[in-house]
Amino acid sequence: MAERVNFIVKAKSVKAKDIRKALEEAGINVRSVIEVFREEEREEEGVAPNGG
């Protein structure tokens, strides 16, 4: 029996179908791609980690 494995992938400016396509092209059998969180990218320069 095949083993099921879950991964978390963090990516910039990509759609779920593009992630699936890339994984399948690499020979990885994909059961599903689920988006769990999306955030707007902010300017990193001059922003403290606590937002202050």
C-alpha positions, 0 to 999 in steps of 0.5 A: 500500500502506498504511503500518504504524505502531507506537505506545506508549500509557501509560494509567491504569486502562484495558483493551485493548478500551477503547483499541481502541474509542477508536482505532477511534472516532477513525477509526484502523484497529487491527491489535492492542493488546498489553499489554507492562507493568503496574505498580501505581500508588504514592504519589508524595508523599515517594518518591525516584526511587531508592526511598529 
